[in-house]
Amino acid sequence: MKKTVMVTKIEPIWQHQSWQDELSNAICDKKQLLKLLELNESQLNLSVNAALKFPLRVPTSYLNKMQKGNPLDPLLLQIAPLVNELVNTPNFTEDPLLETERNPVPGIIHKYQGRVLLITSGACAINCRYCFRRHFPYQDNNPSLKDWQASLQYVQERPDIDEIILSGGDPLAANDKYLRRLIEQIAEISHVKRLRIHSRLPLVIPQRVNDDLLSWMDTDRFDISMVIHANHPNELDSLTAQGFKSLRQHGVTLLNQSVLLAGINDTAEILIELSKKLFSQGVLPYYVHALDKVAGASHFDVTAAKGRELQQQLLDNLPGYLVPKFVYTEPGSTSKKPL
Ligand code: SF4
């Protein structure tokens, strides 16, 4: 049964290019990146070897939010394969959360009580350099629809699981026909009450929030939440605001989880602005997560002491509902922990 919500028609002001076109036309070439941002090679220490380990990938919608001529742009630093990634840092590993030990059947990661992650798509719209799954074996965890049976059987046999988290990669990189069929199959498992979607696509390619997506989300079968993973206020603009408004009008609860990243969002001013801007777009700040120690990302690390100092500054300057929880994940642990 459909939810009875009043939905204002949003004018499709961005639809000059479909989201799939944006995905396939993403910038993957460093020369093209430099040219579009009006930078030269001496200004940005890009590394071919870093890009070979984890390719450069950024859609033009996201690139358009960067400041031209600024090699320190906080959005650019999230996607630029820099020489720093080649530094070997002790304790930074390929599987920092030991997820491959929590992978009981292909496609499922079962870390926490009562909920499981379903690797819905191994693809991403954007390659974030700090990603803790940048080395994840997606090739072994990318089942097609006909292979979902083993994953869903796993959930079916465990009545304590009442939440499924669509993860990836980016689950919304899959098309809506595929997602609709998957959701229909999940809906048959009566003890699953909540569906959570972790996606950067509504930020990175805002036109991903289209009628096809909204139509399968418009259901009373589950409570649906979406965690959008914004790290910096510059990622939010009028297009993201439109997408979030549509999602909320269709009953989706919006939350944000940021990663604390050196040189990108490790100041109180930026985090305060991010919280305020998120709320103005209908998204609740939920977590600021310490960097998971993944190989290739040590240059983004911020000390726990600095994280705690930032948290205090947010507490001093914001109402409680705008202060995200500052947390970290211990490898193999069954819950996040306060920083
Ligand atoms: S999984 Fe998320 S954080 Fe990792 S590269 Fe994809 S979009 Fe970025």
py3Dmol code that shows the C-alpha trace and the ligand (Angstrom):
import py3Dmol

protein = """\
ATOM      1  CA  MET A   1       0.000   0.000   0.000  1.00  0.00           C
ATOM      2  CA  LYS A   2       1.313   3.459  -0.865  1.00  0.00           C
ATOM      3  CA  LYS A   3       1.925   6.048   1.812  1.00  0.00           C
ATOM      4  CA  THR A   4      -0.568   8.898   1.693  1.00  0.00           C
ATOM      5  CA  VAL A   5       1.808  11.849   1.476  1.00  0.00           C
ATOM      6  CA  MET A   6       1.350  15.111  -0.363  1.00  0.00           C
ATOM      7  CA  VAL A   7       4.101  15.253  -2.957  1.00  0.00           C
ATOM      8  CA  THR A   8       5.041  18.526  -4.595  1.00  0.00           C
ATOM      9  CA  LYS A   9       6.251  18.010  -8.141  1.00  0.00           C
ATOM     10  CA  ILE A  10       9.891  19.050  -8.344  1.00  0.00           C
ATOM     11  CA  GLU A  11      10.872  20.660 -11.606  1.00  0.00           C
ATOM     12  CA  PRO A  12      13.618  18.584 -13.248  1.00  0.00           C
ATOM     13  CA  ILE A  13      16.014  21.491 -13.699  1.00  0.00           C
ATOM     14  CA  TRP A  14      19.108  19.280 -14.017  1.00  0.00           C
ATOM     15  CA  GLN A  15      17.912  16.635 -16.427  1.00  0.00           C
ATOM     16  CA  HIS A  16      20.082  17.588 -19.371  1.00  0.00           C
ATOM     17  CA  GLN A  17      21.972  14.338 -18.812  1.00  0.00           C
ATOM     18  CA  SER A  18      20.703  11.098 -17.276  1.00  0.00           C
ATOM     19  CA  TRP A  19      22.411   9.768 -14.161  1.00  0.00           C
ATOM     20  CA  GLN A  20      23.551   6.739 -16.147  1.00  0.00           C
ATOM     21  CA  ASP A  21      25.200   9.041 -18.722  1.00  0.00           C
ATOM     22  CA  GLU A  22      26.917  10.879 -15.895  1.00  0.00           C
ATOM     23  CA  LEU A  23      28.134   7.578 -14.474  1.00  0.00           C
ATOM     24  CA  SER A  24      29.558   6.392 -17.750  1.00  0.00           C
ATOM     25  CA  ASN A  25      31.070   9.792 -18.593  1.00  0.00           C
ATOM     26  CA  ALA A  26      32.848  10.184 -15.222  1.00  0.00           C
ATOM     27  CA  ILE A  27      36.341  11.695 -15.431  1.00  0.00           C
ATOM     28  CA  CYS A  28      38.970   8.954 -15.098  1.00  0.00           C
ATOM     29  CA  ASP A  29      41.915  10.681 -16.734  1.00  0.00           C
ATOM     30  CA  LYS A  30      44.263  12.928 -14.768  1.00  0.00           C
ATOM     31  CA  LYS A  31      45.042  15.250 -17.698  1.00  0.00           C
ATOM     32  CA  GLN A  32      41.343  15.847 -18.240  1.00  0.00           C
ATOM     33  CA  LEU A  33      40.873  16.476 -14.515  1.00  0.00           C
ATOM     34  CA  LEU A  34      43.685  19.052 -14.452  1.00  0.00           C
ATOM     35  CA  LYS A  35      42.413  20.768 -17.589  1.00  0.00           C
ATOM     36  CA  LEU A  36      38.836  21.055 -16.336  1.00  0.00           C
ATOM     37  CA  LEU A  37      40.028  22.479 -13.013  1.00  0.00           C
ATOM     38  CA  GLU A  38      42.530  24.823 -14.674  1.00  0.00           C
ATOM     39  CA  LEU A  39      45.449  23.326 -12.752  1.00  0.00           C
ATOM     40  CA  ASN A  40      48.884  22.235 -13.901  1.00  0.00           C
ATOM     41  CA  GLU A  41      50.853  19.153 -12.913  1.00  0.00           C
ATOM     42  CA  SER A  42      53.184  21.054 -10.584  1.00  0.00           C
ATOM     43  CA  GLN A  43      50.228  22.253  -8.485  1.00  0.00           C
ATOM     44  CA  LEU A  44      48.791  18.818  -7.737  1.00  0.00           C
ATOM     45  CA  ASN A  45      50.999  15.850  -6.928  1.00  0.00           C
ATOM     46  CA  LEU A  46      48.950  13.245  -8.817  1.00  0.00           C
ATOM     47  CA  SER A  47      50.385   9.742  -9.020  1.00  0.00           C
ATOM     48  CA  VAL A  48      49.879   7.278 -11.850  1.00  0.00           C
ATOM     49  CA  ASN A  49      50.756   4.432  -9.474  1.00  0.00           C
ATOM     50  CA  ALA A  50      48.181   5.515  -6.903  1.00  0.00           C
ATOM     51  CA  ALA A  51      45.569   5.613  -9.673  1.00  0.00           C
ATOM     52  CA  LEU A  52      46.609   2.140 -10.821  1.00  0.00           C
ATOM     53  CA  LYS A  53      45.905   0.784  -7.324  1.00  0.00           C
ATOM     54  CA  PHE A  54      42.575   2.613  -7.039  1.00  0.00           C
ATOM     55  CA  PRO A  55      41.479   4.473 -10.176  1.00  0.00           C
ATOM     56  CA  LEU A  56      40.616   8.135 -10.404  1.00  0.00           C
ATOM     57  CA  ARG A  57      36.872   8.493 -10.903  1.00  0.00           C
ATOM     58  CA  VAL A  58      34.723  11.609 -10.525  1.00  0.00           C
ATOM     59  CA  PRO A  59      31.479  12.590 -12.278  1.00  0.00           C
ATOM     60  CA  THR A  60      31.155  16.090 -13.702  1.00  0.00           C
ATOM     61  CA  SER A  61      28.266  17.023 -11.337  1.00  0.00           C
ATOM     62  CA  TYR A  62      30.667  16.630  -8.423  1.00  0.00           C
ATOM     63  CA  LEU A  63      33.574  18.205 -10.254  1.00  0.00           C
ATOM     64  CA  ASN A  64      31.424  21.281 -10.960  1.00  0.00           C
ATOM     65  CA  LYS A  65      31.283  21.979  -7.210  1.00  0.00           C
ATOM     66  CA  MET A  66      35.075  22.337  -7.011  1.00  0.00           C
ATOM     67  CA  GLN A  67      36.807  25.689  -7.225  1.00  0.00           C
ATOM     68  CA  LYS A  68      38.852  26.064 -10.392  1.00  0.00           C
ATOM     69  CA  GLY A  69      42.546  26.805  -9.899  1.00  0.00           C
ATOM     70  CA  ASN A  70      42.514  25.592  -6.274  1.00  0.00           C
ATOM     71  CA  PRO A  71      44.702  22.501  -5.719  1.00  0.00           C
ATOM     72  CA  LEU A  72      43.544  22.383  -2.083  1.00  0.00           C
ATOM     73  CA  ASP A  73      39.853  22.320  -2.873  1.00  0.00           C
ATOM     74  CA  PRO A  74      38.262  20.048  -0.207  1.00  0.00           C
ATOM     75  CA  LEU A  75      36.255  18.120  -2.793  1.00  0.00           C
ATOM     76  CA  LEU A  76      39.223  17.667  -5.095  1.00  0.00           C
ATOM     77  CA  LEU A  77      41.323  16.288  -2.226  1.00  0.00           C
ATOM     78  CA  GLN A  78      38.690  13.590  -1.666  1.00  0.00           C
ATOM     79  CA  ILE A  79      39.157  12.179  -5.169  1.00  0.00           C
ATOM     80  CA  ALA A  80      42.721  13.032  -6.264  1.00  0.00           C
ATOM     81  CA  PRO A  81      45.120  10.036  -6.361  1.00  0.00           C
ATOM     82  CA  LEU A  82      48.132  11.697  -4.739  1.00  0.00           C
ATOM     83  CA  VAL A  83      51.718  10.531  -4.264  1.00  0.00           C
ATOM     84  CA  ASN A  84      51.030  10.405  -0.474  1.00  0.00           C
ATOM     85  CA  GLU A  85      48.963   7.251  -1.050  1.00  0.00           C
ATOM     86  CA  LEU A  86      52.099   5.290  -1.863  1.00  0.00           C
ATOM     87  CA  VAL A  87      53.575   5.808   1.603  1.00  0.00           C
ATOM     88  CA  ASN A  88      53.567   2.564   3.585  1.00  0.00           C
ATOM     89  CA  THR A  89      52.241   3.372   7.054  1.00  0.00           C
ATOM     90  CA  PRO A  90      52.286   0.796   9.884  1.00  0.00           C
ATOM     91  CA  ASN A  91      48.787  -0.276  11.007  1.00  0.00           C
ATOM     92  CA  PHE A  92      47.178   0.844   7.750  1.00  0.00           C
ATOM     93  CA  THR A  93      45.964  -2.346   6.071  1.00  0.00           C
ATOM     94  CA  GLU A  94      43.871  -3.523   3.128  1.00  0.00           C
ATOM     95  CA  ASP A  95      41.055  -4.790   5.355  1.00  0.00           C
ATOM     96  CA  PRO A  96      41.087  -2.380   8.316  1.00  0.00           C
ATOM     97  CA  LEU A  97      37.781  -3.597   9.777  1.00  0.00           C
ATOM     98  CA  LEU A  98      38.472  -7.315   9.168  1.00  0.00           C
ATOM     99  CA  GLU A  99      35.303  -7.480   7.090  1.00  0.00           C
ATOM    100  CA  THR A 100      36.471 -10.476   5.095  1.00  0.00           C
ATOM    101  CA  GLU A 101      36.181 -12.426   8.376  1.00  0.00           C
ATOM    102  CA  ARG A 102      32.525 -11.368   8.665  1.00  0.00           C
ATOM    103  CA  ASN A 103      31.520 -12.435   5.168  1.00  0.00           C
ATOM    104  CA  PRO A 104      29.547 -15.671   5.842  1.00  0.00           C
ATOM    105  CA  VAL A 105      28.044 -15.890   2.340  1.00  0.00           C
ATOM    106  CA  PRO A 106      28.919 -13.860  -0.774  1.00  0.00           C
ATOM    107  CA  GLY A 107      27.160 -10.505  -0.657  1.00  0.00           C
ATOM    108  CA  ILE A 108      26.581 -10.454   3.139  1.00  0.00           C
ATOM    109  CA  ILE A 109      28.680  -8.762   5.814  1.00  0.00           C
ATOM    110  CA  HIS A 110      27.385  -9.579   9.273  1.00  0.00           C
ATOM    111  CA  LYS A 111      29.143  -7.423  11.864  1.00  0.00           C
ATOM    112  CA  TYR A 112      26.412  -6.190  14.162  1.00  0.00           C
ATOM    113  CA  GLN A 113      23.609  -7.751  16.180  1.00  0.00           C
ATOM    114  CA  GLY A 114      20.222  -7.578  14.442  1.00  0.00           C
ATOM    115  CA  ARG A 115      21.378  -6.162  11.121  1.00  0.00           C
ATOM    116  CA  VAL A 116      23.375  -7.207   8.079  1.00  0.00           C
ATOM    117  CA  LEU A 117      24.985  -5.416   5.173  1.00  0.00           C
ATOM    118  CA  LEU A 118      24.042  -6.513   1.708  1.00  0.00           C
ATOM    119  CA  ILE A 119      26.684  -5.677  -0.885  1.00  0.00           C
ATOM    120  CA  THR A 120      24.158  -4.549  -3.464  1.00  0.00           C
ATOM    121  CA  SER A 121      26.581  -3.188  -6.034  1.00  0.00           C
ATOM    122  CA  GLY A 122      30.356  -3.257  -6.268  1.00  0.00           C
ATOM    123  CA  ALA A 123      30.296  -0.086  -8.378  1.00  0.00           C
ATOM    124  CA  CYS A 124      30.630   3.510  -7.189  1.00  0.00           C
ATOM    125  CA  ALA A 125      29.917   6.790  -8.919  1.00  0.00           C
ATOM    126  CA  ILE A 126      33.025   8.293  -7.388  1.00  0.00           C
ATOM    127  CA  ASN A 127      36.222   6.829  -5.972  1.00  0.00           C
ATOM    128  CA  CYS A 128      36.842   8.402  -2.573  1.00  0.00           C
ATOM    129  CA  ARG A 129      40.495   8.057  -1.691  1.00  0.00           C
ATOM    130  CA  TYR A 130      39.809   7.448   2.028  1.00  0.00           C
ATOM    131  CA  CYS A 131      37.351   4.596   1.354  1.00  0.00           C
ATOM    132  CA  PHE A 132      37.864   1.721   3.809  1.00  0.00           C
ATOM    133  CA  ARG A 133      36.611  -0.696   1.151  1.00  0.00           C
ATOM    134  CA  ARG A 134      39.040   0.473  -1.531  1.00  0.00           C
ATOM    135  CA  HIS A 135      40.655  -3.000  -1.476  1.00  0.00           C
ATOM    136  CA  PHE A 136      37.461  -4.998  -0.834  1.00  0.00           C
ATOM    137  CA  PRO A 137      37.107  -8.180  -2.960  1.00  0.00           C
ATOM    138  CA  TYR A 138      33.956  -7.068  -4.789  1.00  0.00           C
ATOM    139  CA  GLN A 139      34.569  -9.690  -7.456  1.00  0.00           C
ATOM    140  CA  ASP A 140      33.665 -12.343  -4.820  1.00  0.00           C
ATOM    141  CA  ASN A 141      30.719 -10.374  -3.461  1.00  0.00           C
ATOM    142  CA  ASN A 142      28.774  -9.137  -6.416  1.00  0.00           C
ATOM    143  CA  PRO A 143      25.932 -11.562  -6.920  1.00  0.00           C
ATOM    144  CA  SER A 144      23.388 -11.033  -9.694  1.00  0.00           C
ATOM    145  CA  LEU A 145      19.673 -11.123  -8.938  1.00  0.00           C
ATOM    146  CA  LYS A 146      19.460 -14.843  -9.536  1.00  0.00           C
ATOM    147  CA  ASP A 147      22.207 -15.365  -6.957  1.00  0.00           C
ATOM    148  CA  TRP A 148      20.480 -13.412  -4.185  1.00  0.00           C
ATOM    149  CA  GLN A 149      18.924 -16.588  -2.842  1.00  0.00           C
ATOM    150  CA  ALA A 150      21.925 -17.544  -0.648  1.00  0.00           C
ATOM    151  CA  SER A 151      22.127 -14.033   0.874  1.00  0.00           C
ATOM    152  CA  LEU A 152      18.405 -13.801   1.486  1.00  0.00           C
ATOM    153  CA  GLN A 153      18.277 -17.342   2.812  1.00  0.00           C
ATOM    154  CA  TYR A 154      20.921 -16.290   5.351  1.00  0.00           C
ATOM    155  CA  VAL A 155      18.645 -13.473   6.535  1.00  0.00           C
ATOM    156  CA  GLN A 156      15.545 -15.668   6.425  1.00  0.00           C
ATOM    157  CA  GLU A 157      17.155 -18.159   8.809  1.00  0.00           C
ATOM    158  CA  ARG A 158      17.975 -15.487  11.404  1.00  0.00           C
ATOM    159  CA  PRO A 159      14.772 -13.982  12.840  1.00  0.00           C
ATOM    160  CA  ASP A 160      16.755 -11.533  14.989  1.00  0.00           C
ATOM    161  CA  ILE A 161      17.789  -9.617  11.841  1.00  0.00           C
ATOM    162  CA  ASP A 162      15.240  -6.835  11.495  1.00  0.00           C
ATOM    163  CA  GLU A 163      17.304  -4.395   9.416  1.00  0.00           C
ATOM    164  CA  ILE A 164      19.025  -4.795   6.072  1.00  0.00           C
ATOM    165  CA  ILE A 165      21.608  -2.232   5.065  1.00  0.00           C
ATOM    166  CA  LEU A 166      22.090  -1.835   1.335  1.00  0.00           C
ATOM    167  CA  SER A 167      25.752  -1.062   0.914  1.00  0.00           C
ATOM    168  CA  GLY A 168      28.539  -1.461  -1.574  1.00  0.00           C
ATOM    169  CA  GLY A 169      30.200   0.084  -3.467  1.00  0.00           C
ATOM    170  CA  ASP A 170      27.204   2.308  -3.820  1.00  0.00           C
ATOM    171  CA  PRO A 171      23.865   0.467  -3.847  1.00  0.00           C
ATOM    172  CA  LEU A 172      22.265   3.241  -5.909  1.00  0.00           C
ATOM    173  CA  ALA A 173      24.774   2.596  -8.702  1.00  0.00           C
ATOM    174  CA  ALA A 174      22.487  -0.355  -9.512  1.00  0.00           C
ATOM    175  CA  ASN A 175      19.493   0.430 -11.715  1.00  0.00           C
ATOM    176  CA  ASP A 176      15.996   0.819 -10.310  1.00  0.00           C
ATOM    177  CA  LYS A 177      14.550  -2.257 -12.022  1.00  0.00           C
ATOM    178  CA  TYR A 178      17.177  -4.369 -10.296  1.00  0.00           C
ATOM    179  CA  LEU A 179      16.709  -2.611  -6.961  1.00  0.00           C
ATOM    180  CA  ARG A 180      12.923  -2.920  -7.115  1.00  0.00           C
ATOM    181  CA  ARG A 181      13.167  -6.682  -7.664  1.00  0.00           C
ATOM    182  CA  LEU A 182      15.662  -7.034  -4.843  1.00  0.00           C
ATOM    183  CA  ILE A 183      13.432  -5.048  -2.468  1.00  0.00           C
ATOM    184  CA  GLU A 184      10.443  -7.198  -3.441  1.00  0.00           C
ATOM    185  CA  GLN A 185      12.415 -10.281  -2.453  1.00  0.00           C
ATOM    186  CA  ILE A 186      13.524  -8.736   0.842  1.00  0.00           C
ATOM    187  CA  ALA A 187       9.899  -7.749   1.545  1.00  0.00           C
ATOM    188  CA  GLU A 188       9.011 -11.448   1.645  1.00  0.00           C
ATOM    189  CA  ILE A 189      11.155 -11.884   4.777  1.00  0.00           C
ATOM    190  CA  SER A 190       8.627 -10.882   7.425  1.00  0.00           C
ATOM    191  CA  HIS A 191      11.079 -10.133  10.259  1.00  0.00           C
ATOM    192  CA  VAL A 192      12.915  -7.461   8.217  1.00  0.00           C
ATOM    193  CA  LYS A 193      11.328  -4.175   9.294  1.00  0.00           C
ATOM    194  CA  ARG A 194      13.875  -1.563   8.323  1.00  0.00           C
ATOM    195  CA  LEU A 195      15.863  -0.860   5.208  1.00  0.00           C
ATOM    196  CA  ARG A 196      18.872   1.432   5.338  1.00  0.00           C
ATOM    197  CA  ILE A 197      20.667   2.689   2.247  1.00  0.00           C
ATOM    198  CA  HIS A 198      24.199   4.040   2.396  1.00  0.00           C
ATOM    199  CA  SER A 199      24.842   6.092  -0.717  1.00  0.00           C
ATOM    200  CA  ARG A 200      26.855   9.058  -1.914  1.00  0.00           C
ATOM    201  CA  LEU A 201      24.979   9.191  -5.198  1.00  0.00           C
ATOM    202  CA  PRO A 202      22.367  11.798  -4.187  1.00  0.00           C
ATOM    203  CA  LEU A 203      25.319  14.121  -3.438  1.00  0.00           C
ATOM    204  CA  VAL A 204      27.579  13.150  -6.281  1.00  0.00           C
ATOM    205  CA  ILE A 205      24.970  12.905  -9.069  1.00  0.00           C
ATOM    206  CA  PRO A 206      21.827  14.587  -7.699  1.00  0.00           C
ATOM    207  CA  GLN A 207      19.723  13.531 -10.704  1.00  0.00           C
ATOM    208  CA  ARG A 208      19.971   9.962  -9.340  1.00  0.00           C
ATOM    209  CA  VAL A 209      16.968  10.914  -7.191  1.00  0.00           C
ATOM    210  CA  ASN A 210      14.430  10.475  -9.966  1.00  0.00           C
ATOM    211  CA  ASP A 211      10.871   9.172 -10.261  1.00  0.00           C
ATOM    212  CA  ASP A 212      11.980   5.546 -10.755  1.00  0.00           C
ATOM    213  CA  LEU A 213      13.970   5.594  -7.525  1.00  0.00           C
ATOM    214  CA  LEU A 214      11.227   7.340  -5.574  1.00  0.00           C
ATOM    215  CA  SER A 215       8.569   4.922  -6.790  1.00  0.00           C
ATOM    216  CA  TRP A 216      10.169   1.807  -5.260  1.00  0.00           C
ATOM    217  CA  MET A 217      10.994   3.677  -2.075  1.00  0.00           C
ATOM    218  CA  ASP A 218       7.397   4.765  -1.620  1.00  0.00           C
ATOM    219  CA  THR A 219       6.278   1.818   0.476  1.00  0.00           C
ATOM    220  CA  ASP A 220       4.746   1.077   3.844  1.00  0.00           C
ATOM    221  CA  ARG A 221       6.413  -2.306   3.994  1.00  0.00           C
ATOM    222  CA  PHE A 222       9.642  -0.924   5.523  1.00  0.00           C
ATOM    223  CA  ASP A 223      10.856   2.107   7.408  1.00  0.00           C
ATOM    224  CA  ILE A 224      13.503   3.419   5.010  1.00  0.00           C
ATOM    225  CA  SER A 225      16.470   5.547   6.001  1.00  0.00           C
ATOM    226  CA  MET A 226      19.274   6.842   3.832  1.00  0.00           C
ATOM    227  CA  VAL A 227      22.747   7.788   5.041  1.00  0.00           C
ATOM    228  CA  ILE A 228      24.263  10.245   2.586  1.00  0.00           C
ATOM    229  CA  HIS A 229      27.971  10.519   3.532  1.00  0.00           C
ATOM    230  CA  ALA A 230      28.655  14.243   3.083  1.00  0.00           C
ATOM    231  CA  ASN A 231      32.058  15.359   4.348  1.00  0.00           C
ATOM    232  CA  HIS A 232      32.084  19.045   3.479  1.00  0.00           C
ATOM    233  CA  PRO A 233      29.421  21.770   3.150  1.00  0.00           C
ATOM    234  CA  ASN A 234      30.510  22.487  -0.447  1.00  0.00           C
ATOM    235  CA  GLU A 235      29.059  19.114  -1.425  1.00  0.00           C
ATOM    236  CA  LEU A 236      25.570  20.439  -0.674  1.00  0.00           C
ATOM    237  CA  ASP A 237      23.826  22.769  -3.117  1.00  0.00           C
ATOM    238  CA  SER A 238      20.377  23.541  -4.493  1.00  0.00           C
ATOM    239  CA  LEU A 239      20.325  20.300  -6.500  1.00  0.00           C
ATOM    240  CA  THR A 240      21.070  18.095  -3.498  1.00  0.00           C
ATOM    241  CA  ALA A 241      18.419  20.051  -1.565  1.00  0.00           C
ATOM    242  CA  GLN A 242      15.823  19.206  -4.232  1.00  0.00           C
ATOM    243  CA  GLY A 243      16.720  15.517  -4.156  1.00  0.00           C
ATOM    244  CA  PHE A 244      16.588  15.348  -0.366  1.00  0.00           C
ATOM    245  CA  LYS A 245      13.247  17.139  -0.350  1.00  0.00           C
ATOM    246  CA  SER A 246      11.819  14.533  -2.728  1.00  0.00           C
ATOM    247  CA  LEU A 247      13.184  11.683  -0.630  1.00  0.00           C
ATOM    248  CA  ARG A 248      11.666  13.115   2.552  1.00  0.00           C
ATOM    249  CA  GLN A 249       8.343  13.636   0.795  1.00  0.00           C
ATOM    250  CA  HIS A 250       8.395   9.921   0.088  1.00  0.00           C
ATOM    251  CA  GLY A 251       8.923   9.052   3.745  1.00  0.00           C
ATOM    252  CA  VAL A 252      12.693   8.483   3.748  1.00  0.00           C
ATOM    253  CA  THR A 253      14.567   9.497   6.923  1.00  0.00           C
ATOM    254  CA  LEU A 254      17.835  11.220   5.975  1.00  0.00           C
ATOM    255  CA  LEU A 255      20.982  10.938   8.065  1.00  0.00           C
ATOM    256  CA  ASN A 256      24.563  11.962   7.461  1.00  0.00           C
ATOM    257  CA  GLN A 257      27.788  10.224   8.309  1.00  0.00           C
ATOM    258  CA  SER A 258      31.078  12.027   7.656  1.00  0.00           C
ATOM    259  CA  VAL A 259      34.620  10.768   7.816  1.00  0.00           C
ATOM    260  CA  LEU A 260      36.970  13.092   9.700  1.00  0.00           C
ATOM    261  CA  LEU A 261      39.596  13.939   7.072  1.00  0.00           C
ATOM    262  CA  ALA A 262      42.791  15.957   7.510  1.00  0.00           C
ATOM    263  CA  GLY A 263      42.878  18.996   5.251  1.00  0.00           C
ATOM    264  CA  ILE A 264      39.211  18.568   4.307  1.00  0.00           C
ATOM    265  CA  ASN A 265      36.905  18.898   7.319  1.00  0.00           C
ATOM    266  CA  ASP A 266      39.154  18.856  10.408  1.00  0.00           C
ATOM    267  CA  THR A 267      38.157  22.291  11.712  1.00  0.00           C
ATOM    268  CA  ALA A 268      35.249  23.259  13.961  1.00  0.00           C
ATOM    269  CA  GLU A 269      34.156  25.953  11.462  1.00  0.00           C
ATOM    270  CA  ILE A 270      33.728  23.459   8.626  1.00  0.00           C
ATOM    271  CA  LEU A 271      31.958  20.857  10.760  1.00  0.00           C
ATOM    272  CA  ILE A 272      29.615  23.467  12.239  1.00  0.00           C
ATOM    273  CA  GLU A 273      28.771  24.774   8.779  1.00  0.00           C
ATOM    274  CA  LEU A 274      28.230  21.209   7.560  1.00  0.00           C
ATOM    275  CA  SER A 275      25.805  20.406  10.402  1.00  0.00           C
ATOM    276  CA  LYS A 276      23.810  23.588   9.819  1.00  0.00           C
ATOM    277  CA  LYS A 277      23.662  23.093   6.061  1.00  0.00           C
ATOM    278  CA  LEU A 278      22.663  19.451   6.383  1.00  0.00           C
ATOM    279  CA  PHE A 279      19.803  20.376   8.680  1.00  0.00           C
ATOM    280  CA  SER A 280      18.662  23.135   6.318  1.00  0.00           C
ATOM    281  CA  GLN A 281      18.391  20.427   3.635  1.00  0.00           C
ATOM    282  CA  GLY A 282      16.453  18.053   5.922  1.00  0.00           C
ATOM    283  CA  VAL A 283      19.347  15.766   6.866  1.00  0.00           C
ATOM    284  CA  LEU A 284      20.293  15.003  10.485  1.00  0.00           C
ATOM    285  CA  PRO A 285      24.031  14.896  11.319  1.00  0.00           C
ATOM    286  CA  TYR A 286      24.463  11.399  12.712  1.00  0.00           C
ATOM    287  CA  TYR A 287      28.124  10.362  12.871  1.00  0.00           C
ATOM    288  CA  VAL A 288      31.548  11.889  12.398  1.00  0.00           C
ATOM    289  CA  HIS A 289      33.626   8.786  11.959  1.00  0.00           C
ATOM    290  CA  ALA A 290      37.369   8.582  12.584  1.00  0.00           C
ATOM    291  CA  LEU A 291      39.248   7.375   9.523  1.00  0.00           C
ATOM    292  CA  ASP A 292      39.396   3.601   9.237  1.00  0.00           C
ATOM    293  CA  LYS A 293      43.064   2.775   8.826  1.00  0.00           C
ATOM    294  CA  VAL A 294      43.051   1.623   5.248  1.00  0.00           C
ATOM    295  CA  ALA A 295      46.286   1.309   3.266  1.00  0.00           C
ATOM    296  CA  GLY A 296      46.793   4.349   1.031  1.00  0.00           C
ATOM    297  CA  ALA A 297      44.806   6.798   3.172  1.00  0.00           C
ATOM    298  CA  SER A 298      47.107   7.578   6.110  1.00  0.00           C
ATOM    299  CA  HIS A 299      47.554  11.201   4.954  1.00  0.00           C
ATOM    300  CA  PHE A 300      43.888  11.800   5.886  1.00  0.00           C
ATOM    301  CA  ASP A 301      44.323  10.631   9.482  1.00  0.00           C
ATOM    302  CA  VAL A 302      43.351  12.981  12.328  1.00  0.00           C
ATOM    303  CA  THR A 303      44.396  12.144  15.904  1.00  0.00           C
ATOM    304  CA  ALA A 304      41.748  11.008  18.377  1.00  0.00           C
ATOM    305  CA  ALA A 305      42.724  13.921  20.641  1.00  0.00           C
ATOM    306  CA  LYS A 306      41.982  16.412  17.874  1.00  0.00           C
ATOM    307  CA  GLY A 307      38.702  14.626  17.139  1.00  0.00           C
ATOM    308  CA  ARG A 308      37.638  14.980  20.776  1.00  0.00           C
ATOM    309  CA  GLU A 309      38.610  18.666  20.760  1.00  0.00           C
ATOM    310  CA  LEU A 310      36.474  19.220  17.659  1.00  0.00           C
ATOM    311  CA  GLN A 311      33.556  17.408  19.245  1.00  0.00           C
ATOM    312  CA  GLN A 312      33.771  19.710  22.275  1.00  0.00           C
ATOM    313  CA  GLN A 313      33.811  22.765  20.003  1.00  0.00           C
ATOM    314  CA  LEU A 314      30.666  21.505  18.268  1.00  0.00           C
ATOM    315  CA  LEU A 315      28.996  20.905  21.643  1.00  0.00           C
ATOM    316  CA  ASP A 316      29.924  24.443  22.657  1.00  0.00           C
ATOM    317  CA  ASN A 317      28.524  26.014  19.512  1.00  0.00           C
ATOM    318  CA  LEU A 318      25.545  23.975  18.324  1.00  0.00           C
ATOM    319  CA  PRO A 319      22.240  22.756  19.743  1.00  0.00           C
ATOM    320  CA  GLY A 320      22.505  19.092  20.717  1.00  0.00           C
ATOM    321  CA  TYR A 321      20.484  17.817  17.751  1.00  0.00           C
ATOM    322  CA  LEU A 322      23.078  19.263  15.357  1.00  0.00           C
ATOM    323  CA  VAL A 323      26.056  17.606  17.052  1.00  0.00           C
ATOM    324  CA  PRO A 324      26.927  14.281  15.414  1.00  0.00           C
ATOM    325  CA  LYS A 325      28.391  11.450  17.501  1.00  0.00           C
ATOM    326  CA  PHE A 326      32.154  11.232  17.115  1.00  0.00           C
ATOM    327  CA  VAL A 327      32.952   7.523  16.807  1.00  0.00           C
ATOM    328  CA  TYR A 328      35.487   4.998  15.593  1.00  0.00           C
ATOM    329  CA  THR A 329      35.338   1.321  14.737  1.00  0.00           C
ATOM    330  CA  GLU A 330      37.724  -1.175  16.262  1.00  0.00           C
ATOM    331  CA  PRO A 331      38.634  -3.945  13.812  1.00  0.00           C
ATOM    332  CA  GLY A 332      36.332  -6.893  14.362  1.00  0.00           C
ATOM    333  CA  SER A 333      34.213  -5.102  17.010  1.00  0.00           C
ATOM    334  CA  THR A 334      30.441  -5.484  17.186  1.00  0.00           C
ATOM    335  CA  SER A 335      29.612  -1.789  17.598  1.00  0.00           C
ATOM    336  CA  LYS A 336      31.027   1.671  16.980  1.00  0.00           C
ATOM    337  CA  LYS A 337      32.706   3.290  19.952  1.00  0.00           C
ATOM    338  CA  PRO A 338      32.747   6.925  21.149  1.00  0.00           C
ATOM    339  CA  LEU A 339      35.984   8.623  20.151  1.00  0.00           C
TER     340      LEU A 339
END
"""
ligand_1 = """\
8
SF4
S 31.985 2.925 -1.193
Fe 31.386 5.029 -0.672
S 33.231 5.924 0.222
Fe 33.866 4.080 -0.878
S 34.464 4.841 -2.915
Fe 32.321 4.200 -3.021
S 31.150 6.076 -2.658
Fe 33.241 6.459 -1.960
"""
view = py3Dmol.view(width=600, height=400)
view.addModel(protein, "pdb")
view.setStyle({"model": 0}, {"cartoon": {"style": "trace"}})
view.addModel(ligand_1, "xyz")
view.setStyle({"model": 1}, {"stick": {}})
view.zoomTo()
view.show()
